[in-house]
Amino acid sequence: MAKTKSEAPREDVIVPTVTVLVVDDDSRTARQARMSLAGAGFSVEIVGSSEAAIRLLHDALPDLVVLNLFLPGTESWEVFYYLRAKGSIPLIILADRPRYGEALLALDRGADDSLSTPFEPRELVARSRAVLRRYRDKDVDWA
């Protein structure tokens, strides 16, 4: 539903908080993702390992996951398959350009989108909104 300039925001409409889990061991990339997504109104959780991600996902599911495919320790693919086993949780893959073939494989296996690193912060926000729109009621304005 498009808003017109003459319409004032309705006070009785509750806009849900969208929670994004960013799984990345690179503190610079994670910080950039947090700043851009939080600046766009998303609630952001950051974890730096696949083990921490699976522990967190076991307790509560976010609205969107941004996953770096190249984490140390347990393979990132375990997080990927864990998410897919949990159902339809929107998933954006982060991948270094030299290893972008892995991101293409992830798209073939069910990822919703991918973004090469380093990324443009506004592009991460735009892709997050686009993925969420495909999963959510089109009448809800997601950030």
CYANA upper distance limits for C-alpha pairs under 8 A (distance plus 0.5 A):
  1 MET  CA    138 LYS  CA      8.15
  1 MET  CA    139 ASP  CA      5.97
  3 LYS  CA      7 GLU  CA      7.14
 15 VAL  CA    140 VAL  CA      8.13
 15 VAL  CA    141 ASP  CA      7.86
 15 VAL  CA    142 TRP  CA      8.08
 16 PRO  CA    142 TRP  CA      8.27
 17 THR  CA     41 GLY  CA      8.34
 17 THR  CA     42 PHE  CA      7.05
 17 THR  CA     43 SER  CA      7.17
 18 VAL  CA     41 GLY  CA      8.46
 18 VAL  CA     42 PHE  CA      5.79
 18 VAL  CA     43 SER  CA      6.45
 18 VAL  CA     62 PRO  CA      8.29
 18 VAL  CA     63 ASP  CA      6.45
 18 VAL  CA     64 LEU  CA      8.38
 18 VAL  CA    142 TRP  CA      8.00
 19 THR  CA     42 PHE  CA      6.49
 19 THR  CA     43 SER  CA      5.14
 19 THR  CA     44 VAL  CA      6.27
 19 THR  CA     45 GLU  CA      7.94
 19 THR  CA     62 PRO  CA      5.70
 19 THR  CA     63 ASP  CA      5.75
 19 THR  CA     64 LEU  CA      7.09
 20 VAL  CA     42 PHE  CA      7.29
 20 VAL  CA     43 SER  CA      6.64
 20 VAL  CA     44 VAL  CA      5.40
 20 VAL  CA     45 GLU  CA      6.73
 20 VAL  CA     62 PRO  CA      6.25
 20 VAL  CA     63 ASP  CA      6.45
 20 VAL  CA     64 LEU  CA      5.29
 20 VAL  CA     65 VAL  CA      6.15
 20 VAL  CA     66 VAL  CA      7.76
 21 LEU  CA     44 VAL  CA      6.47
 21 LEU  CA     45 GLU  CA      5.31
 21 LEU  CA     46 ILE  CA      6.43
 21 LEU  CA     47 VAL  CA      8.11
 21 LEU  CA     62 PRO  CA      6.69
 21 LEU  CA     64 LEU  CA      6.83
 21 LEU  CA     65 VAL  CA      5.25
 21 LEU  CA     66 VAL  CA      6.65
 22 VAL  CA     30 ALA  CA      7.34
 22 VAL  CA     33 ALA  CA      7.95
 22 VAL  CA     34 ARG  CA      8.40
 22 VAL  CA     44 VAL  CA      7.70
 22 VAL  CA     45 GLU  CA      6.64
 22 VAL  CA     46 ILE  CA      5.36
 22 VAL  CA     47 VAL  CA      6.90
 22 VAL  CA     65 VAL  CA      6.43
 22 VAL  CA     66 VAL  CA      5.21
 22 VAL  CA     67 LEU  CA      6.56
 23 VAL  CA     30 ALA  CA      8.21
 23 VAL  CA     46 ILE  CA      6.54
 23 VAL  CA     47 VAL  CA      5.55
 23 VAL  CA     48 GLY  CA      6.20
 23 VAL  CA     49 SER  CA      7.11
 23 VAL  CA     50 SER  CA      7.64
 23 VAL  CA     53 ALA  CA      7.07
 23 VAL  CA     65 VAL  CA      7.99
 23 VAL  CA     66 VAL  CA      6.63
 23 VAL  CA     67 LEU  CA      5.34
 23 VAL  CA     68 ASN  CA      6.55
 24 ASP  CA     29 THR  CA      7.76
 24 ASP  CA     30 ALA  CA      6.45
 24 ASP  CA     46 ILE  CA      7.95
 24 ASP  CA     47 VAL  CA      6.90
 24 ASP  CA     48 GLY  CA      5.37
 24 ASP  CA     49 SER  CA      7.17
 24 ASP  CA     67 LEU  CA      6.99
 24 ASP  CA     68 ASN  CA      5.78
 24 ASP  CA     71 LEU  CA      7.30
 25 ASP  CA     30 ALA  CA      7.91
 25 ASP  CA     47 VAL  CA      7.88
 25 ASP  CA     48 GLY  CA      4.59
 25 ASP  CA     49 SER  CA      6.61
 25 ASP  CA     71 LEU  CA      6.78
 25 ASP  CA     72 PRO  CA      8.21
 26 ASP  CA     30 ALA  CA      6.63
 26 ASP  CA     48 GLY  CA      7.90
 27 SER  CA     31 ARG  CA      6.39
 28 ARG  CA     32 GLN  CA      6.63
 29 THR  CA     33 ALA  CA      6.61
 29 THR  CA    117 THR  CA      8.49
 29 THR  CA    118 PRO  CA      7.84
 30 ALA  CA     34 ARG  CA      6.61
 30 ALA  CA     46 ILE  CA      7.29
 31 ARG  CA     35 MET  CA      6.64
 32 GLN  CA     36 SER  CA      6.66
 32 GLN  CA    121 PRO  CA      7.43
 33 ALA  CA     37 LEU  CA      6.45
 33 ALA  CA    121 PRO  CA      7.28
 33 ALA  CA    124 LEU  CA      8.01
 34 ARG  CA     38 ALA  CA      6.16
 34 ARG  CA     44 VAL  CA      6.53
 34 ARG  CA     45 GLU  CA      8.35
 34 ARG  CA     46 ILE  CA      8.11
 35 MET  CA     39 GLY  CA      6.26
 36 SER  CA     40 ALA  CA      6.88
 36 SER  CA    121 PRO  CA      5.97
 36 SER  CA    122 ARG  CA      7.39
 36 SER  CA    124 LEU  CA      8.17
 36 SER  CA    125 VAL  CA      7.23
 37 LEU  CA     41 GLY  CA      7.10
 37 LEU  CA     42 PHE  CA      5.96
 37 LEU  CA     43 SER  CA      8.07
 37 LEU  CA     44 VAL  CA      7.46
 37 LEU  CA    124 LEU  CA      8.18
 37 LEU  CA    125 VAL  CA      6.40
 38 ALA  CA     42 PHE  CA      5.30
 38 ALA  CA     43 SER  CA      6.41
 38 ALA  CA     44 VAL  CA      6.76
 40 ALA  CA    125 VAL  CA      7.55
 40 ALA  CA    143 ALA  CA      6.92
 41 GLY  CA    143 ALA  CA      6.31
 42 PHE  CA    143 ALA  CA      7.63
 47 VAL  CA     52 ALA  CA      6.67
 47 VAL  CA     53 ALA  CA      6.64
 48 GLY  CA     52 ALA  CA      7.53
 48 GLY  CA     53 ALA  CA      8.27
 48 GLY  CA     71 LEU  CA      8.40
 49 SER  CA     53 ALA  CA      6.76
 49 SER  CA     71 LEU  CA      6.78
 49 SER  CA     72 PRO  CA      7.36
 49 SER  CA     73 GLY  CA      7.73
 49 SER  CA     74 THR  CA      8.42
 50 SER  CA     54 ILE  CA      6.69
 50 SER  CA     71 LEU  CA      7.27
 50 SER  CA     72 PRO  CA      8.37
 50 SER  CA     73 GLY  CA      7.75
 50 SER  CA     74 THR  CA      6.52
 50 SER  CA     75 GLU  CA      7.34
 50 SER  CA     76 SER  CA      6.28
 50 SER  CA     78 GLU  CA      8.01
 50 SER  CA     79 VAL  CA      6.55
 51 GLU  CA     55 ARG  CA      6.82
 51 GLU  CA     73 GLY  CA      8.29
 51 GLU  CA     74 THR  CA      7.03
 52 ALA  CA     56 LEU  CA      6.66
 53 ALA  CA     57 LEU  CA      6.48
 53 ALA  CA     79 VAL  CA      7.56
 54 ILE  CA     58 HIS  CA      6.47
 54 ILE  CA     79 VAL  CA      6.77
 54 ILE  CA     82 TYR  CA      7.99
 55 ARG  CA     59 ASP  CA      7.31
 56 LEU  CA     60 ALA  CA      6.83
 56 LEU  CA     61 LEU  CA      8.36
 57 LEU  CA     61 LEU  CA      5.80
 57 LEU  CA     62 PRO  CA      8.11
 61 LEU  CA     89 ILE  CA      8.48
 62 PRO  CA     89 ILE  CA      8.20
 63 ASP  CA     89 ILE  CA      7.06
 63 ASP  CA     90 PRO  CA      7.35
 63 ASP  CA    132 LEU  CA      8.43
 64 LEU  CA     89 ILE  CA      6.70
 64 LEU  CA     90 PRO  CA      5.37
 64 LEU  CA     91 LEU  CA      6.45
 64 LEU  CA     92 ILE  CA      8.32
 64 LEU  CA    128 SER  CA      8.18
 64 LEU  CA    132 LEU  CA      7.93
 65 VAL  CA     89 ILE  CA      7.87
 65 VAL  CA     90 PRO  CA      6.78
 65 VAL  CA     91 LEU  CA      5.39
 65 VAL  CA     92 ILE  CA      6.78
 66 VAL  CA     91 LEU  CA      6.42
 66 VAL  CA     92 ILE  CA      5.25
 66 VAL  CA     93 ILE  CA      6.33
 66 VAL  CA     94 LEU  CA      7.41
 67 LEU  CA     76 SER  CA      8.31
 67 LEU  CA     80 PHE  CA      8.47
 67 LEU  CA     91 LEU  CA      7.74
 67 LEU  CA     92 ILE  CA      6.77
 67 LEU  CA     93 ILE  CA      5.47
 67 LEU  CA     94 LEU  CA      6.28
 68 ASN  CA     76 SER  CA      7.77
 68 ASN  CA     93 ILE  CA      6.40
 68 ASN  CA     94 LEU  CA      5.00
 68 ASN  CA     95 ALA  CA      6.52
 69 LEU  CA     76 SER  CA      5.73
 69 LEU  CA     77 TRP  CA      7.47
 69 LEU  CA     93 ILE  CA      7.12
 69 LEU  CA     94 LEU  CA      6.79
 69 LEU  CA     95 ALA  CA      6.53
 69 LEU  CA    102 GLU  CA      8.05
 69 LEU  CA    103 ALA  CA      7.99
 70 PHE  CA     75 GLU  CA      8.10
 70 PHE  CA     76 SER  CA      6.76
 70 PHE  CA     95 ALA  CA      7.75
 71 LEU  CA     75 GLU  CA      7.11
 71 LEU  CA     76 SER  CA      6.32
 74 THR  CA     78 GLU  CA      7.67
 75 GLU  CA     79 VAL  CA      8.03
 76 SER  CA     80 PHE  CA      6.86
 77 TRP  CA     81 TYR  CA      6.56
 78 GLU  CA     82 TYR  CA      6.41
 79 VAL  CA     83 LEU  CA      6.60
 80 PHE  CA     84 ARG  CA      6.86
 81 TYR  CA     85 ALA  CA      6.55
 82 TYR  CA     86 LYS  CA      6.82
 83 LEU  CA     87 GLY  CA      7.19
 83 LEU  CA     88 SER  CA      8.37
 83 LEU  CA     89 ILE  CA      7.12
 84 ARG  CA     88 SER  CA      7.20
 84 ARG  CA     89 ILE  CA      7.75
 84 ARG  CA    110 GLY  CA      8.07
 90 PRO  CA    111 ALA  CA      8.11
 90 PRO  CA    112 ASP  CA      6.77
 90 PRO  CA    131 VAL  CA      7.06
 90 PRO  CA    132 LEU  CA      7.34
 90 PRO  CA    135 TYR  CA      7.81
 91 LEU  CA    111 ALA  CA      5.91
 91 LEU  CA    112 ASP  CA      5.85
 91 LEU  CA    113 ASP  CA      7.29
 92 ILE  CA    111 ALA  CA      6.78
 92 ILE  CA    112 ASP  CA      6.31
 92 ILE  CA    113 ASP  CA      5.27
 92 ILE  CA    114 SER  CA      5.70
 92 ILE  CA    115 LEU  CA      7.77
 92 ILE  CA    128 SER  CA      8.10
 93 ILE  CA    103 ALA  CA      6.95
 93 ILE  CA    106 ALA  CA      8.01
 93 ILE  CA    111 ALA  CA      7.36
 93 ILE  CA    113 ASP  CA      6.79
 93 ILE  CA    114 SER  CA      4.92
 93 ILE  CA    115 LEU  CA      6.68
 94 LEU  CA    103 ALA  CA      7.86
 94 LEU  CA    114 SER  CA      6.34
 94 LEU  CA    115 LEU  CA      5.57
 94 LEU  CA    116 SER  CA      6.13
 94 LEU  CA    117 THR  CA      6.88
 95 ALA  CA     99 ARG  CA      7.03
 95 ALA  CA    100 TYR  CA      6.30
 95 ALA  CA    102 GLU  CA      8.01
 95 ALA  CA    103 ALA  CA      6.62
 95 ALA  CA    114 SER  CA      7.97
 95 ALA  CA    115 LEU  CA      7.00
 95 ALA  CA    116 SER  CA      5.40
 95 ALA  CA    117 THR  CA      6.33
 96 ASP  CA    100 TYR  CA      6.59
 96 ASP  CA    116 SER  CA      5.93
 96 ASP  CA    117 THR  CA      5.53
 96 ASP  CA    118 PRO  CA      7.88
 97 ARG  CA    116 SER  CA      6.07
 97 ARG  CA    117 THR  CA      7.11
 99 ARG  CA    103 ALA  CA      8.12
100 TYR  CA    104 LEU  CA      7.05
100 TYR  CA    116 SER  CA      7.72
101 GLY  CA    105 LEU  CA      6.78
102 GLU  CA    106 ALA  CA      6.69
103 ALA  CA    107 LEU  CA      6.72
103 ALA  CA    114 SER  CA      6.85
104 LEU  CA    108 ASP  CA      6.81
104 LEU  CA    114 SER  CA      8.48
105 LEU  CA    109 ARG  CA      6.74
106 ALA  CA    110 GLY  CA      6.74
106 ALA  CA    111 ALA  CA      5.95
107 LEU  CA    111 ALA  CA      4.99
107 LEU  CA    112 ASP  CA      6.95
107 LEU  CA    113 ASP  CA      7.15
107 LEU  CA    114 SER  CA      7.88
112 ASP  CA    131 VAL  CA      7.22
113 ASP  CA    127 ARG  CA      8.01
113 ASP  CA    131 VAL  CA      7.92
115 LEU  CA    119 PHE  CA      7.32
115 LEU  CA    124 LEU  CA      8.03
119 PHE  CA    123 GLU  CA      7.72
119 PHE  CA    124 LEU  CA      7.67
120 GLU  CA    124 LEU  CA      7.15
121 PRO  CA    125 VAL  CA      7.03
122 ARG  CA    126 ALA  CA      6.61
123 GLU  CA    127 ARG  CA      6.45
124 LEU  CA    128 SER  CA      6.49
125 VAL  CA    129 ARG  CA      6.69
126 ALA  CA    130 ALA  CA      6.66
127 ARG  CA    131 VAL  CA      6.59
128 SER  CA    132 LEU  CA      6.65
129 ARG  CA    133 ARG  CA      6.59
129 ARG  CA    142 TRP  CA      7.21
129 ARG  CA    143 ALA  CA      8.01
130 ALA  CA    134 ARG  CA      7.07
131 VAL  CA    135 TYR  CA      7.24
132 LEU  CA    136 ARG  CA      6.43
132 LEU  CA    142 TRP  CA      7.99
133 ARG  CA    137 ASP  CA      7.60
133 ARG  CA    138 LYS  CA      6.83
133 ARG  CA    142 TRP  CA      7.95
136 ARG  CA    140 VAL  CA      7.96
